[in-house]
Amino acid sequence: MTAGKNPRNFKKKGAGNKKKAKHPFVNKEWYSVRAPSIFEVRVPTLTPCNKQHGLKIPSESLKGRVFEITHADLEPAEQARERLENHQAPD
C-alpha cells in the first residue's frame, strides 16, 4: 500500500449487508375452518392468514373465502363409503 492511502476505502461495499430471506409462513396465523354440525368432522382443515399489522384485522380478510371440501373429508371413511355405495345408480 502506498503512503497516504486510507485503508478503509479498500473494503468491498455491500458484502454482508444482505437481508436474510425468511419463510413466508412465518408472518401467518392459522385459523380453523368450521363445518356445519350435521357432519361429524367439525374442523376439516386450517387456513393461513396474515398477522395483524396496524389497523388491518386478519379476521376481516377471512370473510368471504370459499373452501371446496369433498364429502369424504367431512365424514368418517366408513360412513362416506356407505353413503356413496347407496347412491349409485343401477345399470
Contact map, one row per residue, 1 for C-alpha under 8 A:
1110100000000000000000000000000000000000000000000000000000000000000000000000000000000000000
1111100000000000000000000000000000000000000000000000000000000000000000000000000000000000000
1111100000000000000000000000000000000000000000000000000000000000000000000000000000000000000
0111110000000000000000000000000000000000000000000000000000000000000000000000000000000000000
1111111000000000000000000000000000000000000000000000000000000000000000000000000000000000000
0001111111000000000000000000000000000000000000000000000000000000000000000000000000000000000
0000111111100000000000000000000000000000000000000000000000000000000000000000000000000000000
0000011111100000000000000000000000000000000000000000000000000000000000000000000000000000000
0000011111100000000000000000000000000000000000000000000000000000000000000000000000000000000
0000011111110000000000000000000000000000000000000000000000000000000000000000000000000000000
0000001111111000000000000000000000000000000000000000000000000000000000000000000000000000000
0000000001111110000000000000000000000000000000000000000000000000000000000000000000000000000
0000000000111110000000000000000000000000000000000000000000000000000000000000000000000000000
0000000000011111110000000000000000000000000000000000000000000000000000000000000000000000000
0000000000011111110000000000000000000000000000000000000000000000000000000000000000000000000
0000000000000111110000000000000000000000000000000000000000000000000000000000000000000000000
0000000000000111111000000000000000000000000000000000000000000000000000000000000000000000000
0000000000000111111100000000000000000000000000000000000000000000000000000000000000000000000
0000000000000000111110000000000000000000000000000000000000000000000000000000000000000000000
0000000000000000011111000000000000000000000000000000000000000000000000000000000000000000000
0000000000000000001111100000000000000000000000000000000000000000000000000000000000000000000
0000000000000000000111110100000000000000000000000000000000000000000000000000000000000000000
0000000000000000000011111100000000000000000000000000000000000000000000000000000000000000000
0000000000000000000001111111000000000000000000000000000000000000000000000000000000000000000
0000000000000000000000111111000000000000000000000000000000000000000000000000000000000000000
0000000000000000000001111111000000000000000000000000000000000000000000000000000000000000000
0000000000000000000000011111100000000000000000000110000000000000000000000000000000000000000
0000000000000000000000011111110000000000000000011110000000000000000000000000000000000000000
0000000000000000000000000011111000000000000000011110000000000000000000000000000000000000000
0000000000000000000000000001111100000000000001111000000000000000000000000000000000000000000
0000000000000000000000000000111110000000000001111000000000000000000000000000000000000000000
0000000000000000000000000000011111000000001011100000000000000000000000000000000000000000000
0000000000000000000000000000001111100000001111100000000000000000000000000000000000000000000
0000000000000000000000000000000111110000011110000000000000000000000000000000000000000000000
0000000000000000000000000000000011111010111100000000000000000000000000000100000000000000000
0000000000000000000000000000000001111110010000000000000000000000000000000000000000000000000
0000000000000000000000000000000000111111010000000000000000000000000000000000000000000000000
0000000000000000000000000000000000011111000000000000000000000000000000000000000000000000000
0000000000000000000000000000000000111111110000000000000000000000000000000110000000000000000
0000000000000000000000000000000000001111110000000000000000000000000000000111000000000000000
0000000000000000000000000000000000100011111100000000000000000000000000001111000000000000000
0000000000000000000000000000000001111011111100000000000000000000000000000100000000000000000
0000000000000000000000000000000111100000111111000000000000000000000000000000000000000000000
0000000000000000000000000000000011100000111111000000000000000000000000001100000000000000000
0000000000000000000000000000000111000000001111100000000000000000000000000000000000000000000
0000000000000000000000000000011110000000001111110000000000000000000000000000000000000000000
0000000000000000000000000000011110000000000011111000000000000000000000000000000000000000000
0000000000000000000000000001111000000000000001111100000000000000000000000000000000000000000
0000000000000000000000000001111000000000000000111110000001001100000000000000000000000000000
0000000000000000000000000011100000000000000000011111000001000000000000000000000000000000000
0000000000000000000000000011100000000000000000001111100011000000000000000000000000000000000
0000000000000000000000000000000000000000000000000111111111000000000000000000000000000000000
0000000000000000000000000000000000000000000000000011111110000000000000000000000000000000000
0000000000000000000000000000000000000000000000000001111100000000000000000000000000000000000
0000000000000000000000000000000000000000000000000001111110000000000000000000000000000000000
0000000000000000000000000000000000000000000000000001111111000000000000000000000000000000000
0000000000000000000000000000000000000000000000000011101111111000000000000000000000000000000
0000000000000000000000000000000000000000000000001111000111111100000000000000000000000000000
0000000000000000000000000000000000000000000000000000000011111110000000000000000000000000000
0000000000000000000000000000000000000000000000000000000011111110000000000000000000000000000
0000000000000000000000000000000000000000000000001000000011111111000000000000000000000000000
0000000000000000000000000000000000000000000000001000000001111111100000000000000000000000000
0000000000000000000000000000000000000000000000000000000000111111100000000000000000000000000
0000000000000000000000000000000000000000000000000000000000001111110000000000000000000000000
0000000000000000000000000000000000000000000000000000000000000111111000000000000000000000000
0000000000000000000000000000000000000000000000000000000000000001111100000000000000000000000
0000000000000000000000000000000000000000000000000000000000000000111110000000000000000000000
0000000000000000000000000000000000000000000000000000000000000000011111000000000000000000000
0000000000000000000000000000000000000000000000000000000000000000001111101100000000000000000
0000000000000000000000000000000000000000000000000000000000000000000111111100000000000000000
0000000000000000000000000000000000000000000000000000000000000000000011111110000100000000000
0000000000000000000000000000000000000000000000000000000000000000000001111111100110000000000
0000000000000000000000000000000000000000100100000000000000000000000011111111000000000000000
0000000000000000000000000000000000100011110100000000000000000000000011111111000000000000000
0000000000000000000000000000000000000011100000000000000000000000000000111111101100000000000
0000000000000000000000000000000000000001100000000000000000000000000000011111111100000000000
0000000000000000000000000000000000000000000000000000000000000000000000010011111110000000000
0000000000000000000000000000000000000000000000000000000000000000000000000001111111000000000
0000000000000000000000000000000000000000000000000000000000000000000000000011111111100000000
0000000000000000000000000000000000000000000000000000000000000000000000110011111111110000000
0000000000000000000000000000000000000000000000000000000000000000000000010000111111111000000
0000000000000000000000000000000000000000000000000000000000000000000000000000011111111100000
0000000000000000000000000000000000000000000000000000000000000000000000000000001111111110000
0000000000000000000000000000000000000000000000000000000000000000000000000000000111111111000
0000000000000000000000000000000000000000000000000000000000000000000000000000000011111111000
0000000000000000000000000000000000000000000000000000000000000000000000000000000001111111000
0000000000000000000000000000000000000000000000000000000000000000000000000000000000111111100
0000000000000000000000000000000000000000000000000000000000000000000000000000000000011111110
0000000000000000000000000000000000000000000000000000000000000000000000000000000000000011111
0000000000000000000000000000000000000000000000000000000000000000000000000000000000000001111
0000000000000000000000000000000000000000000000000000000000000000000000000000000000000000111
